[in-house]
Amino acid sequence: MSVPAAPPTMEIRQQLQDLIDAVPHNDSVIREGQYCRSPGFLTQLRDEEVQRLLQIYFENEHTVIPMLLAQESEAHRLSYFKTKAASDLKTGIAIGSLVAYHTLLDPENSVRGALLSVFGRSLLVQSQADETDDRVLDESIEYCRKAVTLGDPQGWNRSLHLNDLGQQLTTRYARQHTDADYAEAEASFQQASELRPAGKPVFLFRWAKLIRERDELEGCEKAEMLRKYITKLGEAVRSESNAFKNAEYRVSISCIWWNLGSAMCERHQLTKLPEDLEKASKIFGLARGGPSARCK
């Protein structure tokens, strides 16, 4: 069977929809009426995207399709980081929902968590692009959580999924001040730190941000707040190992050093202790000497 060469018409989009429906899917993962299960879903995609999806569904076994869709979704998300074109992110999310829809949840499928996280991470990026939309934030948390709860408990990338979930819960805690979000975020960072030591600097860094957010909300005395923040950031930088890879975590060690140095400067303004300023100067030197990455 060959892929239709003509420009996609409504008939060809319907053909693609039939193929999507024929591939094993999980109605419990993507709710009816949302994303790839929404009315007119395929009319939102450009003709070239429909053609590419047709090729994937026509030419491959159903067990391979989620992985290929994941590669397409990731490609559009990475393109968004370069172009900042909303259409790239929109397409990445749309195809990411198909990945989640088709991911087999059987225990034998050891990559199910990684596949589900493709959709959750796309929503995470969308929530960062529009920080006023609580609905997108809520949905990103829902699907980041599914990557954790439905994924392989022994999966090598489970710590990354926990980190994504903790990061999004921290954002919602900062907006809504819900104790349940704080507790789940803290548990996520703690579990991630225990599961994958290589990423521990980032997990502890996110944890430090969470603790500071709570202390600021609760009106903690500033000197005590900075003490706890600096202590946790210190743990983060000391936990670095040669196995740490910046690209995997979207945060560099330099970023963590900069935050630690800034906290030292902040404490110096409060205490006027010269050693804090001296330490900050040394820390900024370490930060300048390391690789850089997006720091948020």
N, C-alpha and C positions, 0 to 999 in steps of 0.2 A: 504494500500500500504506500503510495507516495503522498507527500505533503502538497496541498493545493498551492499552485504558483500564482494564481490571480490575487489581486488585492482583496483583503478580507471584506466580505459583505456580512450582512446580518445572518445569512445562511451559514457562512463559514464560522461565524462566532457561535452559532447554535451548535455546529458540529463540534467545536472545541468544548462547549459546555457539556455535550453528551459524553465526550471523552473524559472530562473531569469527573462527571457523575459515575462513570464506569470504573474508575480507579478506586481501590479501597480507600475509605476516608473515615474521619472521626467527627460525627455530629456533636459529640460532647466537648470537643476542643474549640471549634469555631461555632458560636451560637447562630441559630437561624436568623437571617436578616442582617448579619454583620459580615463585612469584608467579602471574602469569596463566596459567601452564601447570601449576599444581598441582591435584590432585584437589579438587573442591568449591570452586574459587576463587569462583564467583559466589554461593555460599551465604553467604559472608562479608560480602557487601554488603547494605545495607538496601534495602527495597523501592523507596524513592524514588530511590535511586542506580541500581538496575536499570532503572527506568523512564527515567531520564535517559540512560543508555547505550543503551537500545533506540532512543530518539529519534535519537540521534547516528548510530547504525548504519543505521537505516531511511531517514533523510532525506538522507544525504549520500554523495557519491562517495568511493571508497576513498582517493583522493589527499588529501582534505580531513580525513578522520577523525582522523589523528594530531594535527593542529593543534588540532582541537576537543577532543580528549581531553586534550591538554596544558593547554588553558585550564581544563578541569575540575580536573585534578590541581593546578595552581598555585592555583586558588581554594581548594581544601581545605587546601593547605599554608599559605596566607596566613591562613585562618581559624584554623588551629592556633596561629599566632603570637599571635592575639588571645584565643582561648579557652583554650589549653593543653589542649584536649580530645584525648585519645589517639585517639579515633575519627576525628577530622578528619585527623590525620597518617596513620593506617592507611589511610583511603580514598584520600588523596592518593598514597600509595605504590602501592596496588593499581591505580589508574587510570594512574599513571605507568608501571607495568610494561606496560600495554597500549600506551602511547605508544611505548615502546622496541620492543615486539613488532611494531608495524605500520610503523615508520619505514623508508622506502625508503632503501637504502644506495647507490643509484646516484649516480655523480659529479654528475649533473644536479640532484640534490636538494641545493641549497646550504644548507638549514636542517636537515640531518640531525643535525649536531652539537648544535644548540640543542634539538632534540626529544629526543635521547638524554640530554641533560643534565638534563631535567626529572625523569627517574627517578633519576639519580645524585644530584641535589641533594636530593630527598626522602629518600633513604637517608642523605645527609650530615646532615640535620636529625635523623633518627631516631638516628643514632650519637651526636649531641650530647645528645639527650634521655636516652639510656641509655649512660653512659660506661663501663659495666662489660661491655658485650656486644661482644667482639672479632669475633664473626661478622658483626654488622651493619657494623662498621667495615671489615672486609675486603671485604664486598659493596659498600659505598659506594665504596671505592677501585676495585674492578673496573669499576663502571659509570661512574664519573667518568673512568676511563682510556679506556673505550670511546667516550665523547663526544669525547675528544681523538684517539684513533687512527682512529676511523671517521668523524669529522667532516670538514668541508671544510678543507683545510690553509690556505685563504685566507679562511676565515670570519671575519666581523667580531667574533664573540663567542668566538673560539677562546681568547683570553687569559683569559676568565672561566672556561672549562673547565679550563685549565691551573692557574689559581688554586685552583679547587675541589680538583683532584687534589693539588696541592702541600700544601694545608691538611690534607687527610685523611692524606696520607703523613707529614706532620709529627707528627700525633697518634699514628700507629702507631709512628713512630720513637721518640717519647717513652716509649711503653709497652714496645717490644720491642728497641730499640737496634740495628736492622739497618742496616748500611752501605748496602745497596741502596736502602732507603727514603729515607735521607738524600740519596743521590746523585740519585735520581729527583725528589725534592721540590725540591732546589736547581735542577736543570735546568728544572723546570716554572716556577718563579718567574722564572728568568732569561729563558726564552723568552717568558713573559707580558709581562715588562718591555720586551722588544724589539718585541713585536708591537703593543702598544697603549699608547702613552705616557700616555694620559689616566688609565689605572689604575695607573700606575707607583708612586704613593705606597703603595697597598695591597700591591702585589706585593713591594716592597722591605721593607715592614713585616713581612709574613709571612716573608720571607727572613731578616730580622733575628731574628725569634722562633726560626726553625729553627737559625740559627748559635748563638744563646745556648743552646738546648737541647743541642746537641752539646758546647759548651764546658763546660756544667755536668756533663754525663755523663762527660766525659773529665778532669774535675778541673782545668780550666784556671785559671791564676792569676787571681784575681778582678779585679785592676786591668786586666789585658789583656783579659779577657772583657768588662768594661764598656766599654773603649775601642772594641772591635770593634762591640759592640751600639750604642753611641751614634753611632759613625760611620755605620753602616747606617741607623739611624733618621733621622739628619741628612740623608742622601741622600734618604730617603723624603719628608720634609716639603719639602725644596727642590725636589723634582720636581713639586710640585702645579701644575696649570694650570687655566684657567677651564673646560676641558672635563671636569674631574672631577665626577662625580655620586655623592653618598653612597649613594643608593638602589641603584645598580647593584652595589655591592661589599659592602654590609652592614657597612661600616666607615667612620667619618668621619675627616676630617683632625684634628678635635679629639681623637679617640681616639689617633691617632699622636702628637700633641703631648703628651698626658698621659703616654704611655709614655716619651717622651723626657725629660720633666721628672722623672718618677719615677726614671729611670736616673741623671739628674744628681744627684738627692738621694741615691741609693744610693752614688754615687761620692763625694759630699761626706762621707758617714759614714765612708768608707774613708780619704780623703785629707785631710779637714778644710780643703780649699782654699775660701776664701770665694767665689771666682769661680764655682764650680760651683753654689753655693746661689743666687747672684745670677742666673745663667742659668736655673736651675730656676724661680725666681719669675717671670721674664719669660715663660718658656715656658708656665707654667700660666695666665698672663694671656691668652696667645694661644689656649690651649685653651678657656678660658671664653668667649671671644669668637666661637668658631666653632660651626657646627651640630653637634648631637650625634647619635650613632647607636650601635647595639649594638657593644660593643667586646670582642672575645674573641681 
